[in-house]
């Protein structure tokens, strides 16, 4: 079992969830939720703190979810992201966008499904930088 390093209260100003394997944080001044590392929680219920953080961020307009440094997200996490997109879509008050990486397979595969849930969802896929570029 992984130990939690810190889960401060989710506030409108900022929030962070951090373990040895992953970090999810939201500095409100950037209007961006950043997810990094390897996020593999057991079941959709375990993702509730992440969903709460995302929903807090989505209360502001616009809101970007930056996944480009999230190397792994299991199926429960992908389901949670899908539910988040549906909630934001149904609310209709937030301009939501995603940022991902073309180099991370789960992100390229999930992009199509997120677009099905919210066809006008902007998803920027970053290309990996080569040594000569």
N, CA, C and O atoms as a DFTB+ gen file, in Angstrom:
532 C
 N C O
     1  1       0.839      -1.174       0.000
     2  2       0.000       0.000       0.000
     3  2       0.887       1.241       0.000
     4  3       1.878       1.304       0.727
     5  1       0.528       2.220      -0.813
     6  2       1.302       3.452      -0.903
     7  2       0.862       4.421       0.179
     8  3      -0.329       4.554       0.461
     9  1       1.824       5.092       0.779
    10  2       1.477       6.050       1.811
    11  2       1.239       7.417       1.192
    12  3       1.923       7.829       0.255
    13  1       0.275       8.089       1.729
    14  2      -0.047       9.430       1.277
    15  2       0.894      10.418       1.926
    16  3       1.054      10.422       3.146
    17  1       1.511      11.247       1.124
    18  2       2.395      12.263       1.670
    19  2       1.569      13.432       2.180
    20  3       1.753      13.883       3.311
    21  1       0.665      13.920       1.352
    22  2      -0.187      15.011       1.817
    23  2      -1.419      15.133       0.943
    24  3      -1.355      14.939      -0.271
    25  1      -2.528      15.452       1.561
    26  2      -3.741      15.816       0.847
    27  2      -4.346      16.999       1.596
    28  3      -5.231      16.820       2.432
    29  1      -3.870      18.207       1.299
    30  2      -4.481      19.375       1.918
    31  2      -5.919      19.542       1.427
    32  3      -6.306      18.982       0.402
    33  1      -6.671      20.291       2.146
    34  2      -8.041      20.557       1.737
    35  2      -8.052      21.222       0.369
    36  3      -7.211      22.068       0.063
    37  1      -9.020      20.822      -0.445
    38  2      -9.185      21.445      -1.747
    39  2      -9.867      22.793      -1.524
    40  3     -10.987      22.856      -1.016
    41  1      -9.187      23.857      -1.905
    42  2      -9.734      25.201      -1.743
    43  2      -9.809      25.863      -3.105
    44  3      -9.205      25.371      -4.058
    45  1     -10.531      26.964      -3.222
    46  2     -10.585      27.663      -4.504
    47  2      -9.229      28.214      -4.932
    48  3      -9.029      28.483      -6.116
    49  1      -8.289      28.390      -3.996
    50  2      -7.001      28.990      -4.329
    51  2      -5.982      27.986      -4.842
    52  3      -5.240      28.290      -5.776
    53  1      -5.928      26.812      -4.261
    54  2      -4.966      25.811      -4.700
    55  2      -5.264      24.491      -4.014
    56  3      -5.989      24.442      -3.020
    57  1      -4.697      23.420      -4.557
    58  2      -4.860      22.102      -3.961
    59  2      -3.765      21.201      -4.485
    60  3      -3.262      21.400      -5.590
    61  1      -3.391      20.196      -3.681
    62  2      -2.400      19.232      -4.120
    63  2      -2.676      17.883      -3.481
    64  3      -3.002      17.792      -2.297
    65  1      -2.540      16.837      -4.288
    66  2      -2.569      15.465      -3.827
    67  2      -1.233      14.888      -4.272
    68  3      -0.883      14.965      -5.450
    69  1      -0.486      14.310      -3.335
    70  2       0.850      13.842      -3.682
    71  2       1.176      12.549      -2.954
    72  3       0.915      12.411      -1.759
    73  1       1.752      11.597      -3.693
    74  2       2.277      10.358      -3.120
    75  2       3.659      10.129      -3.717
    76  3       4.178      10.969      -4.452
    77  1       4.240       8.994      -3.397
    78  2       5.533       8.652      -3.982
    79  2       5.433       8.416      -5.484
    80  3       6.422       8.561      -6.202
    81  1       4.236       8.051      -5.967
    82  2       4.056       7.675      -7.375
    83  2       3.469       8.763      -8.265
    84  3       3.727       8.775      -9.469
    85  1       2.697       9.663      -7.708
    86  2       2.030      10.658      -8.541
    87  2       1.808      11.945      -7.778
    88  3       1.930      12.016      -6.555
    89  1       1.472      12.975      -8.572
    90  2       1.123      14.272      -7.996
    91  2       0.037      14.887      -8.863
    92  3       0.134      14.887     -10.091
    93  1      -0.994      15.409      -8.217
    94  2      -2.072      16.142      -8.880
    95  2      -2.183      17.457      -8.148
    96  3      -2.393      17.482      -6.935
    97  1      -2.044      18.562      -8.880
    98  2      -2.107      19.847      -8.201
    99  2      -2.792      20.891      -9.063
   100  3      -2.824      20.806     -10.291
   101  1      -3.336      21.877      -8.372
   102  2      -4.108      22.930      -9.014
   103  2      -3.774      24.275      -8.389
   104  3      -4.348      24.647      -7.366
   105  1      -2.846      25.006      -9.003
   106  2      -2.666      26.397      -8.587
   107  2      -3.702      27.240      -9.341
   108  3      -3.626      27.365     -10.563
   109  1      -4.640      27.801      -8.637
   110  2      -5.769      28.490      -9.261
   111  2      -5.329      29.621     -10.181
   112  3      -6.019      29.930     -11.153
   113  1      -4.194      30.241      -9.888
   114  2      -3.761      31.366     -10.716
   115  2      -3.380      30.931     -12.130
   116  3      -3.288      31.774     -13.022
   117  1      -3.157      29.631     -12.355
   118  2      -2.843      29.154     -13.698
   119  2      -4.059      28.566     -14.405
   120  3      -4.010      28.319     -15.610
   121  1      -5.135      28.341     -13.684
   122  2      -6.349      27.719     -14.223
   123  2      -6.053      26.358     -14.852
   124  3      -6.717      25.951     -15.805
   125  1      -5.051      25.657     -14.314
   126  2      -4.624      24.371     -14.868
   127  2      -4.446      23.339     -13.761
   128  3      -3.777      23.592     -12.758
   129  1      -5.050      22.182     -13.957
   130  2      -4.801      21.041     -13.082
   131  2      -3.690      20.233     -13.750
   132  3      -3.807      19.857     -14.917
   133  1      -2.625      19.969     -13.019
   134  2      -1.493      19.210     -13.551
   135  2      -1.484      17.841     -12.885
   136  3      -1.582      17.728     -11.663
   137  1      -1.367      16.806     -13.707
   138  2      -1.291      15.435     -13.208
   139  2       0.021      14.840     -13.711
   140  3       0.308      14.885     -14.907
   141  1       0.826      14.275     -12.785
   142  2       2.149      13.769     -13.133
   143  2       2.379      12.406     -12.503
   144  3       1.841      12.111     -11.436
   145  1       3.184      11.568     -13.166
   146  2       3.626      10.319     -12.576
   147  2       2.844       9.109     -13.026
   148  3       2.434       9.016     -14.183
   149  1       2.636       8.173     -12.101
   150  2       1.944       6.914     -12.353
   151  2       0.753       6.837     -11.402
   152  3       0.926       6.636     -10.200
   153  1      -0.445       6.996     -11.936
   154  2      -1.658       7.067     -11.117
   155  2      -2.443       5.780     -11.315
   156  3      -3.081       5.581     -12.348
   157  1      -2.389       4.909     -10.315
   158  2      -3.056       3.609     -10.399
   159  2      -3.716       3.292      -9.055
   160  3      -3.199       2.508      -8.259
   161  1      -4.849       3.909      -8.828
   162  2      -5.603       3.685      -7.593
   163  2      -6.553       2.516      -7.785
   164  3      -6.890       2.161      -8.914
   165  1      -6.983       1.920      -6.682
   166  2      -7.854       0.744      -6.729
   167  2      -9.317       1.144      -6.748
   168  3      -9.895       1.455      -5.706
   169  1      -9.908       1.137      -7.909
   170  2     -11.335       1.393      -8.038
   171  2     -11.676       2.866      -8.157
   172  3     -10.905       3.741      -7.762
   173  1     -12.837       3.112      -8.706
   174  2     -13.282       4.476      -8.971
   175  2     -13.452       5.285      -7.680
   176  3     -13.246       6.499      -7.682
   177  1     -13.825       4.622      -6.578
   178  2     -14.016       5.322      -5.310
   179  2     -12.711       5.953      -4.828
   180  3     -12.724       7.027      -4.227
   181  1     -11.602       5.296      -5.087
   182  2     -10.304       5.808      -4.649
   183  2      -9.914       7.088      -5.386
   184  3      -9.042       7.829      -4.932
   185  1     -10.560       7.346      -6.521
   186  2     -10.271       8.551      -7.302
   187  2     -11.098       9.763      -6.860
   188  3     -10.963      10.837      -7.446
   189  1     -11.946       9.617      -5.844
   190  2     -12.811      10.731      -5.428
   191  2     -12.031      11.995      -5.063
   192  3     -12.456      13.079      -5.463
   193  1     -10.915      11.923      -4.329
   194  2     -10.167      13.160      -4.057
   195  2      -9.670      13.855      -5.330
   196  3      -9.637      15.084      -5.398
   197  1      -9.286      13.065      -6.333
   198  2      -8.846      13.647      -7.604
   199  2     -10.041      14.293      -8.308
   200  3      -9.928      15.394      -8.846
   201  1     -11.180      13.606      -8.303
   202  2     -12.390      14.171      -8.908
   203  2     -12.787      15.465      -8.204
   204  3     -13.169      16.432      -8.862
   205  1     -12.701      15.494      -6.876
   206  2     -13.037      16.710      -6.134
   207  2     -12.124      17.863      -6.543
   208  3     -12.581      18.992      -6.720
   209  1     -10.846      17.574      -6.690
   210  2      -9.899      18.610      -7.105
   211  2     -10.235      19.101      -8.511
   212  3     -10.226      20.306      -8.766
   213  1     -10.530      18.179      -9.421
   214  2     -10.908      18.571     -10.785
   215  2     -12.178      19.412     -10.801
   216  3     -12.260      20.399     -11.532
   217  1     -13.160      19.030     -10.007
   218  2     -14.418      19.784      -9.987
   219  2     -14.221      21.175      -9.383
   220  3     -14.863      22.134      -9.810
   221  1     -13.335      21.285      -8.392
   222  2     -13.009      22.608      -7.842
   223  2     -12.395      23.480      -8.917
   224  3     -12.742      24.653      -9.051
   225  1     -11.480      22.904      -9.684
   226  2     -10.848      23.666     -10.767
   227  2     -11.860      24.047     -11.847
   228  3     -11.803      25.145     -12.399
   229  1     -12.780      23.142     -12.142
   230  2     -13.760      23.393     -13.196
   231  2     -14.796      24.433     -12.801
   232  3     -15.575      24.879     -13.642
   233  1     -14.815      24.819     -11.545
   234  2     -15.714      25.898     -11.128
   235  2     -15.236      27.231     -11.693
   236  3     -15.978      28.213     -11.701
   237  1     -13.997      27.257     -12.161
   238  2     -13.427      28.464     -12.769
   239  2     -13.415      28.299     -14.275
   240  3     -13.303      27.183     -14.784
   241  1     -13.527      29.385     -14.974
   242  2     -13.555      29.349     -16.423
   243  2     -12.460      30.250     -16.958
   244  3     -12.418      31.421     -16.579
   245  1     -11.594      29.783     -17.797
   246  2     -11.476      28.435     -18.347
   247  2     -10.727      27.505     -17.405
   248  3     -10.220      27.931     -16.368
   249  1     -10.663      26.222     -17.778
   250  2      -9.945      25.217     -16.985
   251  2      -9.233      24.260     -17.941
   252  3      -9.834      23.727     -18.873
   253  1      -7.938      24.057     -17.686
   254  2      -7.149      23.120     -18.482
   255  2      -6.698      21.969     -17.588
   256  3      -6.317      22.180     -16.437
   257  1      -6.745      20.764     -18.119
   258  2      -6.215      19.589     -17.432
   259  2      -4.976      19.159     -18.210
   260  3      -5.066      18.743     -19.366
   261  1      -3.826      19.264     -17.563
   262  2      -2.550      18.962     -18.202
   263  2      -2.095      17.563     -17.789
   264  3      -1.722      17.331     -16.639
   265  1      -2.132      16.638     -18.746
   266  2      -1.784      15.241     -18.495
   267  2      -0.445      14.859     -19.100
   268  3      -0.036      13.704     -18.982
   269  1       0.247      15.782     -19.739
   270  2       1.384      15.397     -20.581
   271  2       2.535      14.743     -19.817
   272  3       3.411      14.132     -20.428
   273  1       2.542      14.865     -18.483
   274  2       3.564      14.189     -17.684
   275  2       2.986      13.048     -16.847
   276  3       3.656      12.515     -15.963
   277  1       1.729      12.679     -17.133
   278  2       1.109      11.536     -16.453
   279  2       1.376      10.295     -17.302
   280  3       0.686      10.046     -18.290
   281  1       2.371       9.533     -16.911
   282  2       2.838       8.418     -17.729
   283  2       1.888       7.234     -17.735
   284  3       1.825       6.488     -18.713
   285  1       1.143       7.058     -16.637
   286  2       0.227       5.927     -16.568
   287  2      -1.034       6.327     -15.818
   288  3      -0.973       6.999     -14.788
   289  1      -2.173       5.908     -16.344
   290  2      -3.461       6.060     -15.677
   291  2      -4.229       4.779     -15.945
   292  3      -4.427       4.401     -17.099
   293  1      -4.668       4.100     -14.872
   294  2      -5.375       2.827     -15.063
   295  2      -6.813       3.061     -15.522
   296  3      -7.261       4.200     -15.649
   297  1      -7.524       1.963     -15.767
   298  2      -8.876       2.067     -16.322
   299  2      -9.831       2.797     -15.383
   300  3     -10.729       3.499     -15.848
   301  1      -9.658       2.646     -14.075
   302  2     -10.513       3.380     -13.135
   303  2     -10.262       4.878     -13.249
   304  3     -11.198       5.674     -13.171
   305  1      -9.009       5.262     -13.431
   306  2      -8.670       6.665     -13.592
   307  2      -9.201       7.234     -14.898
   308  3      -9.666       8.373     -14.936
   309  1      -9.137       6.451     -15.967
   310  2      -9.681       6.899     -17.251
   311  2     -11.196       7.058     -17.144
   312  3     -11.765       7.992     -17.709
   313  1     -11.848       6.147     -16.420
   314  2     -13.299       6.276     -16.187
   315  2     -13.612       7.546     -15.411
   316  3     -14.587       8.235     -15.713
   317  1     -12.789       7.862     -14.410
   318  2     -12.987       9.073     -13.617
   319  2     -12.845      10.306     -14.507
   320  3     -13.653      11.229     -14.402
   321  1     -11.838      10.343     -15.381
   322  2     -11.677      11.482     -16.298
   323  2     -12.887      11.614     -17.214
   324  3     -13.348      12.723     -17.484
   325  1     -13.398      10.490     -17.687
   326  2     -14.585      10.514     -18.546
   327  2     -15.789      11.081     -17.803
   328  3     -16.535      11.893     -18.350
   329  1     -15.976      10.653     -16.555
   330  2     -17.088      11.189     -15.748
   331  2     -16.921      12.687     -15.520
   332  3     -17.900      13.433     -15.538
   333  1     -15.696      13.123     -15.308
   334  2     -15.418      14.545     -15.133
   335  2     -15.811      15.328     -16.388
   336  3     -16.463      16.368     -16.291
   337  1     -15.425      14.839     -17.548
   338  2     -15.763      15.520     -18.804
   339  2     -17.278      15.598     -18.972
   340  3     -17.797      16.637     -19.380
   341  1     -17.987      14.531     -18.668
   342  2     -19.450      14.527     -18.792
   343  2     -20.073      15.542     -17.833
   344  3     -20.992      16.268     -18.212
   345  1     -19.580      15.597     -16.597
   346  2     -20.121      16.563     -15.630
   347  2     -19.905      18.000     -16.099
   348  3     -20.810      18.830     -16.007
   349  1     -18.717      18.288     -16.598
   350  2     -18.432      19.643     -17.077
   351  2     -19.276      19.949     -18.309
   352  3     -19.814      21.049     -18.436
   353  1     -19.393      18.998     -19.202
   354  2     -20.219      19.183     -20.411
   355  2     -21.670      19.471     -20.040
   356  3     -22.283      20.396     -20.573
   357  1     -22.216      18.668     -19.120
   358  2     -23.620      18.828     -18.743
   359  2     -23.873      20.142     -18.019
   360  3     -24.946      20.730     -18.150
   361  1     -22.893      20.600     -17.259
   362  2     -23.031      21.882     -16.561
   363  2     -22.983      23.043     -17.540
   364  3     -23.715      24.021     -17.384
   365  1     -22.129      22.942     -18.544
   366  2     -22.084      23.924     -19.621
   367  2     -21.582      25.305     -19.251
   368  3     -21.832      26.261     -19.984
   369  1     -20.885      25.438     -18.140
   370  2     -20.445      26.774     -17.713
   371  2     -18.937      26.971     -17.778
   372  3     -18.452      28.069     -17.506
   373  1     -18.185      25.933     -18.132
   374  2     -16.727      26.016     -18.111
   375  2     -16.159      25.661     -19.483
   376  3     -16.561      24.673     -20.097
   377  1     -15.233      26.471     -19.947
   378  2     -14.476      26.129     -21.151
   379  2     -13.333      25.224     -20.709
   380  3     -12.350      25.671     -20.117
   381  1     -13.489      23.949     -21.012
   382  2     -12.549      22.925     -20.593
   383  2     -11.613      22.582     -21.739
   384  3     -12.034      22.539     -22.895
   385  1     -10.348      22.336     -21.426
   386  2      -9.403      21.836     -22.421
   387  2      -8.445      20.862     -21.755
   388  3      -8.277      20.864     -20.536
   389  1      -7.826      20.034     -22.576
   390  2      -6.853      19.059     -22.103
   391  2      -5.538      19.257     -22.840
   392  3      -5.511      19.715     -23.983
   393  1      -4.450      18.906     -22.168
   394  2      -3.124      18.880     -22.780
   395  2      -2.535      17.511     -22.479
   396  3      -2.517      17.065     -21.332
   397  1      -2.047      16.844     -23.539
   398  2      -1.483      15.516     -23.371
   399  2      -0.205      15.374     -24.163
   400  3       0.323      16.350     -24.696
   401  1       0.288      14.155     -24.234
   402  2       1.526      13.858     -24.948
   403  2       1.290      12.779     -25.987
   404  3       0.687      11.747     -25.694
   405  1       1.769      13.019     -27.204
   406  2       1.688      12.002     -28.249
   407  2       2.570      10.800     -27.929
   408  3       2.377       9.728     -28.504
   409  1       3.525      10.957     -27.030
   410  2       4.460       9.879     -26.696
   411  2       3.901       8.898     -25.674
   412  3       4.532       7.878     -25.396
   413  1       2.718       9.186     -25.105
   414  2       2.152       8.327     -24.059
   415  2       0.902       7.644     -24.609
   416  3      -0.114       8.290     -24.861
   417  1       0.996       6.333     -24.789
   418  2      -0.019       5.567     -25.496
   419  2      -1.421       5.715     -24.909
   420  3      -2.372       5.915     -25.665
   421  1      -1.581       5.624     -23.590
   422  2      -2.933       5.695     -23.020
   423  2      -3.577       7.037     -23.338
   424  3      -4.798       7.117     -23.474
   425  1      -2.775       8.094     -23.458
   426  2      -3.326       9.415     -23.759
   427  2      -3.794       9.501     -25.213
   428  3      -4.855      10.063     -25.484
   429  1      -3.028       8.958     -26.138
   430  2      -3.450       9.000     -27.539
   431  2      -4.714       8.161     -27.747
   432  3      -5.576       8.513     -28.552
   433  1      -4.813       7.058     -27.018
   434  2      -6.010       6.212     -27.139
   435  2      -7.232       6.842     -26.472
   436  3      -8.352       6.685     -26.959
   437  1      -7.030       7.540     -25.384
   438  2      -8.151       8.137     -24.645
   439  2      -8.691       9.390     -25.324
   440  3      -9.844       9.762     -25.108
   441  1      -7.889      10.030     -26.122
   442  2      -8.292      11.284     -26.771
   443  2      -9.587      11.119     -27.559
   444  3     -10.487      11.952     -27.451
   445  1      -9.688      10.054     -28.348
   446  2     -10.878       9.825     -29.165
   447  2     -12.121       9.662     -28.288
   448  3     -13.181      10.200     -28.609
   449  1     -11.997       8.924     -27.186
   450  2     -13.144       8.713     -26.301
   451  2     -13.585      10.004     -25.624
   452  3     -14.784      10.252     -25.488
   453  1     -12.633      10.828     -25.198
   454  2     -12.998      12.110     -24.584
   455  2     -13.704      13.004     -25.594
   456  3     -14.645      13.716     -25.242
   457  1     -13.257      12.972     -26.848
   458  2     -13.903      13.780     -27.898
   459  2     -15.317      13.284     -28.190
   460  3     -16.186      14.076     -28.556
   461  1     -15.556      11.986     -28.032
   462  2     -16.919      11.469     -28.207
   463  2     -17.847      12.007     -27.126
   464  3     -19.017      12.294     -27.381
   465  1     -17.308      12.139     -25.916
   466  2     -18.118      12.634     -24.803
   467  2     -18.384      14.125     -24.913
   468  3     -19.440      14.607     -24.504
   469  1     -17.417      14.860     -25.470
   470  2     -17.531      16.313     -25.598
   471  2     -16.871      16.699     -26.924
   472  3     -15.685      17.028     -26.949
   473  1     -17.625      16.662     -28.021
   474  2     -17.036      16.843     -29.353
   475  2     -16.233      18.135     -29.546
   476  3     -15.283      18.155     -30.329
   477  1     -16.595      19.197     -28.852
   478  2     -15.866      20.460     -29.036
   479  2     -14.730      20.631     -28.011
   480  3     -14.207      21.733     -27.845
   481  1     -14.351      19.547     -27.330
   482  2     -13.294      19.603     -26.327
   483  2     -11.934      19.818     -26.996
   484  3     -11.496      18.972     -27.776
   485  1     -11.258      20.937     -26.704
   486  2      -9.910      21.130     -27.254
   487  2      -8.911      20.227     -26.520
   488  3      -8.825      20.247     -25.292
   489  1      -8.165      19.441     -27.292
   490  2      -7.132      18.576     -26.733
   491  2      -5.843      18.843     -27.506
   492  3      -5.734      18.524     -28.691
   493  1      -4.888      19.422     -26.826
   494  2      -3.586      19.700     -27.418
   495  2      -2.663      18.539     -27.084
   496  3      -2.440      18.236     -25.912
   497  1      -2.128      17.893     -28.105
   498  2      -1.206      16.782     -27.910
   499  2       0.205      17.268     -28.219
   500  3       0.516      17.611     -29.359
   501  1       1.050      17.295     -27.201
   502  2       2.424      17.757     -27.359
   503  2       3.282      16.659     -27.963
   504  3       3.149      15.483     -27.626
   505  1       4.152      17.064     -28.851
   506  2       5.113      16.122     -29.443
   507  2       6.351      16.066     -28.584
   508  3       6.782      17.090     -28.053
   509  1       6.937      14.883     -28.436
   510  2       8.182      14.793     -27.675
   511  2       9.292      15.549     -28.391
   512  3       9.378      15.535     -29.619
   513  1      10.130      16.200     -27.619
   514  2      11.239      16.950     -28.180
   515  2      12.412      16.015     -28.422
   516  3      12.817      15.278     -27.522
   517  1      12.962      16.039     -29.635
   518  2      14.147      15.246     -29.961
   519  2      15.408      16.014     -29.609
   520  3      15.349      17.203     -29.297
   521  1      16.517      15.356     -29.656
   522  2      17.797      15.999     -29.321
   523  2      18.182      17.083     -30.290
   524  3      18.820      18.057     -29.890
   525  1      17.818      16.953     -31.557
   526  2      18.228      17.937     -32.546
   527  2      17.209      19.001     -32.841
   528  3      17.425      19.830     -33.725
   529  1      16.093      19.005     -32.124
   530  2      15.019      19.960     -32.439
   531  2      15.085      21.188     -31.576
   532  3      14.255      22.086     -31.715
